[in-house]
Amino acid sequence: MRILNIEPLSKAAFAPFGEVIETEGSDYFMINGGSTRRYHALAEVRTSAPEDRAIVSIFVARALPMPLTIRMLERHPLGSQAFVPLRGNPFLIVVAPPGDAPRPEQVRAFLGNGRQGVNYQRGVWHHPVLALLDNDEFLVIDRSGAGPNCDEHLFGEDEQLLLHRP
């Protein structure tokens, strides 16, 4: 079983999968009479049909036991999906490039520092939210609309990956 190496989350490393949502290193402009920095358009919400809507939700996630065997990934073909940690806690991200099915050798793992969020592009394979602490909270921005928007891929036993706690 291949062990996934956990990489620090950076805009450059994550670019094939979507955007990193963070203020560090991002441009801003002043608003509200100079009292507020606006870090504008850090990610783009994408949907597939004009009648789709972008929605905001909060997920409360429990930590999964580590080491974790990665047995599946999911994707959302009809819209992007963003996760922003609300409590400032680090969390894990497991992704693979878009395609008919994720290839185990292309799966990557990242550690978000708790001040970064991610926006998965449409069709990017990813593991469901991976909180490191129980009852961690994430602001989620994704698509609501007609049609199924979640495909799951189960890895064969010989394709499964192992993720250790950072």
N, C-alpha and C positions, 0 to 999 in steps of 0.2 A: 504494500500500500504506500503510495507516494505521500510524503509529508509536505504540506503546504508551508512555505516560508512566508512569514508575515512581513510585509513591507510598510514603511511609514506612508501615510496617505499624502500625496502631493498632486498638484494640478497636472503636472507633466505625466506622471506615472498613470494617473487615472483617466487621462484624456481619451483613450480608445473606448471607454465605457460610459462617459458622461462628464459632468462637471463636478468639481469640488466647490462647495458653498462655504466660503470663509472670507473674513475681512483682511487677514494678513496677506500683504502683497497685492491687494485689489485696489483699483482706482475708486475714488469717491468724489463727491462734490458737496458743498455745504448748502443746507436748506434751513428753513424755520428761523430766519434772521441770523444765521450763523451759529446756531446752538446745536446743530445736528449734522453729522456726517451721513450722507446717503451712499451706500455701496450698492450701486444701481445694476440691475440685471445680472446678478451673479449666476443665474441659471435660467434656462428657458423651459417653461411648461409646454410639452408637445402633446397634441392629440391628433387623431386620424380623421375625424369627421367634423363638419361645421356645427352639428348639433351636440357634440361632446362638450362637457363642462370640466373645468379644473376645480377640484374640491380640496379642502383642507381638513385633515383628520388628526387625531392624536392616537398613537399606538402605545400601549403599556405592555412591555415585554419582560419576560423572565429570562434569566440566564440559563443556558443549556449546559449540561455537564461537559466538562473538558477532560481529556481530549475528546473532540467531537469528530465523528465519522461523517464526512460530507457524502450523503447518499442521493441527494437531489438538488437541482437548481430550478428556478422558475424564471419566466420572462413575461413582460406585458407588451404584446405586439401593437396595441392600439393607443398607447400613451406612455409618456415618461413617468417616473416615480421618484420623488425626492424624500430623503430622510434627514431631519435636522434634530440632533439631540437637544432636549430641553433642560436637562439637569447638569450638563457639562461633563458627563462621564464618557470616557473612551468606549468605543465599540468596534466590532469587527465587521469587515465587508468582504464577501467572497463573490467574485465575478468571473464571467467568461464572455468573449465577444459574441455578437449576434450571429445567428446561423440556424440551420435546421435543427441542430442539437449541439449542446456544449461538448467540446473535446477536452477530456481530462487534462491533457498536457498544456492546455491554454488557460486553465483555471488559475486565478491569482487571488491572494488574500492581502488585505490592507488593514491597518489600525488607524481609525479616526481618533484624534486627540481629545474629543469632547467639545471642541470649539469649531469643528468642521462638520458640514453635512455633505451629502452626496445626492446627485440627481442622475439616476440611471436613464440613459437614452432608451427610446423605444426598442424593444427586442433584445436588450442586453440580458444575458442569463445572470442570475444572482441568487444567493441563498436568502431565504427570509431573514428578517432583522435578527442580528446577533448581538444582543445586549450582554455585557459582562457582569452586570449587577441586576438582581431581581427588581422588578417593578420600575425599570428605567422607562423614561418617556421620550417619545419622538414625535415631532411635528411631521406629518406626511402630506405631501402635495401630489395628487395624482389625478387620473381621469375617471369621470363617471359618464356612462353612456351605454347605448345599446351594444349588444354583442359580447362574447366572452373575451376577457382581457387578461387571462392568466393561464399560461401553458406551463406544465411541469414536466421535467425530464428526470427519470430515475436512472441512476448509474447502475450498471451491472456490478456484481461483487468485485470483479477484477479491475474496475474503473474507479472505485471509491477512493476518496482522499481523506487524510487525517489532518486535523487542525488542532494544534496545541494552544493552550492559554498563553498569551504574551507575558 
